[in-house]
């Protein structure tokens, strides 16, 4: 009996030792190209809603880098104006572009198309008018990781308009 118990103990110890030595699988990368594109689109759509006229939401949670500095300075051209809006500005398409990794950081470029054809503004009671001559325009975007989030770091309207 003692030999059986000793043999059984040795087998259990060997099995435990082998399972302890098995390497754990490497963790999946946090960002893949697909997840980065999906996050970039989600961030831009949330930013677009927050930046719409009449929105009280702070857009700075969606931006970083130079764009954050721009918002920190404020837009003195709009200060003190009474702006009413009706209709809406709609993101019609979001097309991912380049995806790059630099160490653990990622960068994404994209183009979004915006349709403001139903948007009208009434600025200081001057009457309702469309804010743009061409209500359909493109926005070229750059995103980068900031901590564990993806933020918009650059936004250029209408350059090489693809919409």
C-alpha positions, -999 to 999 in steps of 0.1 A, spaced: 0 0 0 27 25 8 43 19 -26 10 26 -43 5 58 -24 41 69 -31 36 61 -69 3 80 -69 19 109 -51 47 110 -77 23 110 -106 3 139 -90 34 159 -84 46 153 -120 13 163 -134 12 194 -113 48 203 -123 40 199 -160 9 221 -158 28 247 -139 55 248 -167 30 253 -195 34 287 -210 5 310 -208 -7 322 -242 4 357 -251 -23 383 -247 -41 395 -278 -29 429 -289 -52 457 -276 -55 474 -310 -60 456 -343 -66 475 -375 -103 466 -374 -108 477 -338 -89 509 -345 -111 517 -375 -143 509 -355 -132 530 -326 -122 559 -348 -156 560 -364 -173 558 -330 -152 586 -317 -158 608 -347 -196 603 -347 -197 612 -310 -175 642 -316 -197 653 -344 -228 651 -322 -211 670 -294 -198 697 -317 -233 703 -333 -249 737 -326 -271 735 -295 -251 707 -280 -240 712 -244 -216 683 -245 -179 690 -241 -160 680 -272 -126 679 -255 -131 643 -244 -128 633 -281 -98 653 -292 -61 655 -284 -29 672 -295 -32 704 -315 -69 700 -318 -73 700 -280 -51 731 -279 -74 747 -304 -105 740 -283 -87 751 -251 -82 786 -267 -119 788 -275 -136 803 -305 -138 840 -300 -157 845 -333 -188 827 -318 -186 841 -283 -216 862 -273 -236 852 -303 -272 839 -299 -272 809 -323 -304 788 -329 -302 757 -350 -328 736 -367 -324 705 -389 -293 684 -384 -259 677 -396 -254 640 -406 -223 619 -410 -232 600 -442 -200 580 -446 -168 572 -427 -140 557 -448 -109 545 -430 -76 552 -445 -41 545 -433 -34 525 -401 0 527 -385 16 514 -353 46 530 -336 55 508 -307 23 504 -287 7 535 -301 -15 536 -332 -25 562 -357 -55 561 -380 -65 584 -409 -100 586 -423 -124 607 -444 -159 614 -433 -187 629 -455 -211 653 -438 -245 664 -451 -258 697 -437 -286 701 -463 -313 702 -436 -293 724 -412 -303 761 -408 -290 786 -383 -305 818 -369 -277 840 -357 -287 869 -334 -322 869 -349 -310 877 -384 -332 849 -399 -328 813 -408 -301 805 -433 -279 776 -443 -245 778 -428 -227 766 -460 -229 773 -497 -223 735 -504 -240 716 -476 -222 683 -485 -185 683 -476 -157 660 -465 -136 660 -434 -101 645 -433 -92 631 -399 -62 619 -380 -66 598 -348 -40 587 -323 -40 568 -291 -39 588 -259 -36 564 -230 -60 536 -238 -83 558 -258 -83 569 -295 -88 607 -300 -90 630 -330 -57 649 -333 -63 667 -367 -94 677 -386 -94 694 -420 -127 703 -437 -130 701 -475 -94 695 -485 -95 674 -516 -132 669 -510 -142 633 -518 -179 636 -510 
